[in-house]
Amino acid sequence: MRKGVCTTIEQSKRLLDHGISPVDTADFLYSCIGHNPEILHYPEQWREGHWKSQMDAGAIPGWSLSALVEMLPSRLYYHGEEYFMEFFRTPKGEWIVQYPRQQFLFPIVCHEESFESPVEAVVKMICYLQEELNDHDFTDKRPE
């Protein structure tokens, strides 16, 4: 994987600390045997039960940018209002992940993360959402 298009070991650990399961989400792993971590492809057969044994042996799951973006909900509801996910790069080179909604001609942003790295912006948003989706006013489910 090219630098900048996948999680670093530190980012992967942050995702794990926020309760993100590598099963069905991670698409590679870092083999941390020895001094230099090696990036290994994530074979499909590891999806079910092999993660625990790999992690017990020192492997750390990793996520590509596309795998991270797939983990973000396409819409959120906050106080009954619907917000749609946007992910883009500004002319200044900053990557933005946000959940805006249109009110009249001006967007109202429910939450936004920005960073120079697209991976870091998405990791920050995922960690934020893991914390906030427990709030009854903030959900990825349509209110009834």
N, C-alpha and C positions, 0 to 999 in steps of 0.2 A: 504494500500500500504506500502511496506517496504521502510524504509529510503534509499535514494540513487537510487531508481528506478522510482521516479516520481519527478515532480517539487516541490520545496518548495513554500511557499506563495510569497516570494521575487522574485523567478525566474518567477512565474506565472505573477506577476505584471510587470516585465520587458518585458515579451512577449506581454502583453496587451499594454504596453507603445509603443511597436514597431509595433502596428497595427495588431497583430495576433488576429483573431476572434475565439472565442471558439466554434462557430457553426461549426459542422462537424469536429472539430479537437480535442477538449478537451474530456477526457473520465472519469473525475470525478470532484468533486468540494469540496472546503473547505467551510464548514458552519461556519461562524465567529461570531455566536451568543454566547455571554458569553466570558469567558477568554481563554478557550482552544479551538482552531479550531478543528473541527471534519471533517474527510474525509468521504465524501458521494459518493456512486456509482452514476454515471451519467446515469440516465435512458434514453433510446432511445427517449421517447416522449418529452424530453426537447430540442431536437436538433433544432426544428423550432423556437418557440416563447417564450419559458420559460426562456431563459438565462437572458434577461433584467430584468424580475421581480426577479429572483434569485439574480442577482448582485445588484439590488436596495435594496434588503433585507440584503446585506452584504456578500453574497457568493462570493467566488473567484474561477474561473475555475482552474483546474489542468490538467496536461498532464503526462501520463506514458511515460517511455522511448520509448516504441514501437510507441506510438502516435507521439512523437517528431520526430523520425527517418522517419516515413511516411511523415512528412511535408517537409523533405529535398528533393530537386530535385535530381534525380539520375545522372543527367549530367548538366553541365553548358557550356556556350560558352563565351569565352573572346577573343576579337580581332579576331573572326572567328575560333578560335581553340576550340576543344571539350575536356572537362575535366570530368572524371567520379568520383562520390563520393566514398570515402572509409571511413570506420569507424572501428577502431580496437584498441586494447590495446597493448602497447609496453611491452617488457620484464621488463622495470622499473616500470610498473604499471600505466603509463599515458595513458589516452584515447585520441585518435586522430580522428578528423573529417577533412578530406581534400579532395580537388579536384585536383588530379594530372593527367597528361597525359604522355605517354611515348614518349621520343624523343631519338632515338637510344637506349641505354641501361639504360639511367638515367631518372628518373621521374622529370617532371617540375611541381611544385605545384602552382596552381592558388591562393588558399587560404587554410590556415590550422588553426584549433583551437585545443588546447590541454589542458587537465585539469585532476586532479586526479579523478574527478567524471564524469562518462559518460553523465549524465544528463546535467551538467554544460557545457561540451564541445559542446553538441548538441544545447543547448539554446544559447550559444555564437555564434555558426555558423548561427542559424536561425536569430538572431538579426542582425548579420553582413550582411546576404543576404537581409534582409528587407531593409537595408539602401542602399546596393550596386546594387540591381537589377533595380534600377531606372537609373543607369548609362547606357548610350546607348552602351557602349563597353562590358558590362557584363550582360548576359541574360541567362534565362533558356529555351529560344526558339531557335530552329535551325535557323541560318541565311539563308536568301534567296539568 
